Amino acid sequence: MTVAAPYDEWFGPDAFDATYGHDLAALSRVGAPDEPAGFAEFWTGLYERARDVDTAPAVRPVRGRPGHYDVEFTSLDGVRLGGWLVLPPDGAAERALVVGHGYGGRAEPELDLVGPGTAALFAASRGLPTRGLVPGIPPVGAEHVLHGIESVETYVHGGCAADVWCAASALLDLLPEPPARLGYVSSSFGGGIGALALPWDDRFDGGALHVPSFGNHDLRLTMPCTGSGEAVRHHIAGHPRAREVLRFFDAATAARRLRIPMVVAPALWDPAVPPPGQFAVHNAIPGRKELVVFAAGHADYPGKAADTERYLAAVRVLVG
């Protein structure tokens, strides 16, 4: 969609301008912050630690749903996480997917993401409901996003990226034969975490990020929103040193290092994740990428089903 949608009609005249004054042309020019010193060293070190984890995956069949399993696996620092595994009817997987989730967590797998011949692990991120609940990590987005923000080493988003890598290890260990392709798909919180995680793990050969969060924190911090970014904005106002921590967890900064085919589906209007940050992630990717623009994010609207189908079609091509 390249023309302005009737947002007042869709969301009411009292809704704030969730385009943040940006049209598609302006969004296509949003850049990404430079890497801080030590950025690559931090992320490669974290990845190496995660790859050393014995994920010890355990599965239990879901009654009445052939090919569906409850899963548990171990992630970095001994955190035990849950999720769901979906396997092809014959058990032979040509492709594999790790699927993340938004800040609301996940209650069940999204089967429309699973094509023929695909094995998918719908993995929970540490701290988030319900299969990722961990003592000591707040399960509410506005609190979770601040957990450990005092230092690069303790910020929860590093652990969440490690959860992606450990989920991939668990999934590959559960398959009888290595799949030809491994992809990652997620939205919002999970889209931003995917942008942080994927550049460092060469097992993945494609990814799809829908309305990705955490892109261009410098810009996000100037934009009030209804999502987790608002808690970060208020926190930084009172703790400005935490901006240096956020520089290591900027999804747009990390996206500059992506070298695999990507589908990115940002929104033109989104009160929860400001669109300039979403487009910053897409714009920063230097290699092969497909842009699927949603008219709005984190909201229902006329035409959402058509936008979603365009996105799913692009995902199927990517992982097929």
N, C-alpha and C positions, 0 to 999 in steps of 0.2 A: 504494500500500500504506500503510495507516494503523495497522496493528497490528505489534507487535514480531515480527520473524522469529526462527526458532530458530538464532541465529548460532553457539551452541556446537555444535549438531548439524552445521551446515554447515562450520565452520572449525576445530572442535576446542576443547575446554575450555581449552587453553593459549593460545589467541589472545587478544590484549589487546582491551579494549573499544573498538572502532573507531567506536562511536557517540559517544564522548567524553562520555557521560552526557546526551546530548540525544535526546529523542524528537521527533516531528514538530512538536508544538506549540511546543516550545522552539526548534527550528530555524527555525520561521516568524517568530520574534521577533528573530533575530540581525540587527543593524544593520550599518552601514558607517561607516568613519571619515570625518571631514570632509576636504575638499580642502585641501591645503597652499597657501600663497600662491604664485601663479605657475603653478598646475597647468594651467589652460586655455591660458595663453600658451606653456608648454612644448609641450603636445601639438599645438596648432594650428601652431606653428612647425615642429615635426618633420613634421607632415603636409604642409605646404607644400613643404618640402624634398623629400619623397618624391614628390610629384606632379610635381616638376620633372625627375625622373629619366627619361631615355630608356631604357625597359626593353629595347628591342631584342630582342624574343622570337624564338627560333628553334625550329622544330619538325622532327622526323624521324619518319616513320611507323613504327609498331611492326609488325614482320613478322608476318603471319598474324592480325592483330587489326584489322579495318577500323574506322576512326573513332577509333583510339587512336594517340597520338603521344607521343614523348619531347619534353620542353620544356626550354629554358633561357631565363632572363631575368635582367636586371640589376636589382638593388635598390640601396638607399641606400648611398653610399660606395663604389660600384663593385663591390659583391659580386655575383658571378654564381651564381645558384641554379638548381636543376633541379626537375623534377617530371613529371607526366603530364597530358596533355590528352585528354579524352574528348568526342567530338562526336556529335550525333544522326546516324543513318544518312544522312539527306538533307543534312546540314550546316547546316540551318536551326535555329537555337536561339532559342526563345521565352524561355527562362530561362537564367541562368548562375549557377554556384556557384564560389566559392573554398573549397577544403577544406583545413584544416590537419591537424595530427597531434599526438600526445603526445610526451613526452620520449624515447620509444624511437625516434623517427623514423618513416619510412615506407618499406616495401619495394615496395608496389604500390598501385594505386587501389582504393578501396572502392566497387564498382559498385552496391551496394544503395542508395547515396545518390543515384544518378543516375537520375532519372525520364525519361519520354518528353519529347522536345523540350528537353532540358537539356544545356548544355555545362558541363563541370566541369574546373577546373584544380586538381589535387592538388599543391599547392606545398610545397616544403621550406622550413623556417625555417633561417636562418643558423646554422651550427655543428653541425647535427644530422644524423644518418645517414639515408640515405647521400647523398642528392642535395643536401644543404645543407652538406656538409663544407667548412670554410673554415680555411685556415692561421691559427693563433693563437687560435682559439676552441675550447675543449674540447668534445668530442662527448658526454661523459658528463653526465647530468642534474645530478648533485650538484656538478659543477665548472662546467658551463655556467651554472647559476642564479646563480653568484657572479661570473661574468665581467664586469669593468668596474663592479662595484657600488660602487666608490670615489666615483662622482659620477653625477648625473642624466644628464649629457651622454654618459657612456661606458657606462652599464649596458646589457647586451646585450638586455634586453627591449624597449628603445626601438627597436633595430634590427629585432627580430622583429616588432614592430607595423608598422614600415615595410615589412617583407617582405610583409605582408598587403596593404597599399595598392599596392605595386608589382606583386604578383601580379594584383590586380584590373585594373591598367592593362594588364598584358601580356595577360590574358584578353580584355579588351574590344578590344585592338588586333588580336587574332587572329581575331575574329569578323567576318564580312562585313557584318552589320547589328547595330546596338545591340539587345541583348535587352530585353524588356519589364521584366524583373526581375533583380536581382542579389542573391544571398544569400551568407552565410558559414556554414560548419558545421565544428565541430571539438570535440575532447574534451581534457580534462585540461590539459596545458600549452597546447595550442592553443585550448582554451576560455577560459582566462584571458587569453591574448594577444588573442583576439577581443574580449573585453569591453573591453580597453584600446584597441583599434584602431577599433572600429565607431562610437563616438560622434562621431568627427571627420570621417568620410567619408560624404557624403550620396549617394554613388553606390549604397550598399547600402540595400536596403529590407526586409531581414529577416535574422535570424541564429539559429543554434541552437548552444547550448553544453552539452555533456555533461560532467558532473563537473568543472566549471571550477576551475582552480587560481588561486592568488594573490589570493583574496578575503579581506579583513579581516586584513591582516598582523599587526595588534596582537594579534588573537586567535590566529592561526596560530602566532605565536612562543611561545605558552604551551602548545602541543600537540605532543608528540613524535609523529613519524610515520615511515613507511618511504619516503616520497618525497623529492623535492628540497627540500621545506620543512625537512627535518631539517638539511641542510647550511646553510641560511639561519639556522636557529635557533642553531646552534653558532657561526656566523660573527658574528652580532649580539652574542652573549655576550662576545666578545672585541673587537668593533669597534662599539660602540653608536652611533656617529655614522652608520653605514650605515642606521639606521632612518629617517633623514630622506630618504635616497634611495628607500627602499621606499615611502614615502608617495606618491611620484609614480607608482608602478607597482602600485597596489592595484586589483585588478579590480572590487571592490565599490564603491570610490570612483568609478571611471570609469563603472560601470553606472548611476549616478544620472543620467548625461547621455544615456543611450540613449533615443531617441525613435522607434524603429522596432519593429515586432512581433518578439518574441523567443520562442523555445522554450528553456527551461532544464531540464536533466535532472540534478539532484543526487542523491546517494545518501544513504541513512540510515546506512550503515556503510561506512567506507572507511579503511583504514590508511595509504594513500599520500597522499591529499588529505583532511584532516579535514572532515567534513560541515558543521560550522558555517561554514567559509569558503565552501564551495560555495553554501549557502543564502544567505549574505550577498550574493552576486552576484545571485541571483534576487530577493531581497527589495528590493534597492536600485533595481531597474528601475521607473520611475514610470509607464510607459505600458502598452500592450497586451502581455501575456505569457501563456504557457502553461507550467504546471508539470507535468513528467512525472517522478515520483519512482521511482528505482531502489532496490531493496532493499539493494544493495551496489554498491560501486564498486571498480575495479581488482581484481576477483576473479570467478571462476566460481561459480555457485550455482544451485540449482533455481529455475526461474522467470526466469532471466536472458533467455532467448530471448523470453519474453512481454513483459518490460519493454523489451527492445530493439525489438520490433515496435511497441509503443505509441509509442516515441520516433520511430522511422522514419516512422510514420504521421503524426505531428505535423509532422515535417520536410517530408514531401511536401506537406501542406496549406500549410505556410508558404511554400514556394518554388514551389508550383504556381499 
